[in-house]
């Protein structure tokens, strides 16, 4: 007999008829010999209605009372579903988060789960009852019994946390779509259903706005090896399996991520190649990386920063073993890279640095935690370590630094983010993927096959494509090129609770009043853009920076795929697809399994469609998204 946790969202239980349909599905699963825990959200738009009611009473309602109010929505759902099950002859019992024993941090409206007291659930399961649990809620302690809510994605998080705590065989998440799709079917009607996806890929897609699963839920599943299956509550299709590596035993206390950063990674085998003053026009990145792909060279980080005028810079890192070949490609095409709009423009300049290291912090907990990047930059600055390149994703911040500073950087970052083991050394591209964990002087190496996940060679290069139309870009010009500047700038934003997404530091240094300077560009939510600009403008003159430029007419399009690690040419295909549509790339940032480009907002949907087509992700079946 299997233990299964199922979660049903608001639309799945949005009416009496839908609740009865869910009850039929639950009974069908139980009749196959499964023990069942069912997690449900509030019916339909119930939560929105409760928020509106609160707004009619108070312009600034107390968070405690808001949690007391919002938690009632799920209480209605669980009672009705339990009634529906009993009406059909299935023994069932409904339990609130408090009755289940979901203990959280004492944080109203965005609490994280600390542990779950499963004794009562187990007792009811042993009595052959279906246990129907209210998602999205818990209590701060078993003594105070203060009701807390988990914030966005709370019901997903409740379900996966219960599955981990109970040792469930799988956790099924029922949604409005038949599973995880290659992109948004409202923008690309022939988006394809994936049979399977890794938790790392899902984490990136969820962080990019794929709303089927919340990153918090994916991270718990990855940490505890929970098998997730995403299905439609409207059809009987098999859905998408989200697979995680076999996890080492870990405590179920402090179950949800207590720290935003879970690992420090480093790579001493990288070198940097930068092309300065490349034309700011469509096709440049496609040409450069097309030539690199023809040589079958693997590229790691890629950044393209904005610059004043009609040129910008592109930099990338490669393994030192292929540096000479990568440098030769860059040198060969540089003479042809001149801006067409300026008769006396200089050709692109190639700069190579062999003595660099890449150091990164990773963790899904940094999503929604402003200031994590600033903490990293501050830690490096405190050790006098200058940052030469910055590239970020939603779950990773990477910096290229001088190689001789790597050990010191590892030590200070592990101390700052309370990482017990010193760091994870990334594998050399082209070798079997391995994780090397350093604890003191000891090392532990395990290949990906031992971890229970496929190697990159066995995976498709791109799983999905995502589009974000709700970001704005700010550029800080003439930032003094000295340790601590990035820390100060992003520290100011963190104090204002402004979350930063992509961060790019230009490679070109310009001398202003005798000081070497660089530009830094980053993206934020449009709702935070003006506040970010005002904050930085107030500090710019004190810090010795130049103008703060704001552009709200941008879109970010991203590809995600664990298979891109060992498949040269993935970036080229993305850039070529954009070039074919005459879409200019304004910024580029990458991680090991993601490439993001900033383009003009009016071209965002066209960019998404072009990239989705370029990687052959289209399916034959049109996916319907139910309201």
Buried (B, 14 or more C-beta within 10 A) or exposed (E): EEBBBBBBBBBBBBEEEBBBBBBEBBBEBBEEEBBBBBBBBBBBBBBEEBBEEBEEEEEEBEBEEBBBBBBBBBBBBBBBBBBBBBEEEBEBBBBBBBBBBBBBBEBBBBBBBBBBEBEBBEEBBEEEBBBBBBBBBBBBEEEEEBBBBBBBBBBBBBBBBBBBBBEBBBBBBBBBBBBBBBBBBEBBEBBBBBEBBBBBBBBBBBBBBBEBBBBBBBBBBBBBBBBBBBBBBBEEEEBBBBBBBEBEEEEBEBBBBEEBBBBBBBBBBBBBBBBBBBBBBBBBBBBBBBBBBEEEBBBBBBBBBBBBEBBBBBBBBBBBEBBEBBBEBBBEBBEEBBBEEEEEBEBBBBBBBEEBBBBBBBBBBBBBBBBBBBBBBBBBBEBEBBBBBBBBBBBBBBBBBBBEBBBBBBBBBBEBBEBEBBBBBBBBBEEEBBBEBBEEEEEEEBEBEEBEBBBBEEBBBBBBBBBBBBBBBBBBBBBBBEBBBBBBBBBBBBEEEBBBBBBBBBBBEBEBEEEEBBBBBBBBBEEBBBBBBEBBBEBBEEBBBBEBBBBEEBBBBBBBBBBBBBBBBBBBBBBBBBBBBEBBBBBBBBBBBBBBBBBBBEBBBBBBBBBBBBBEBBBEEEBEEEE
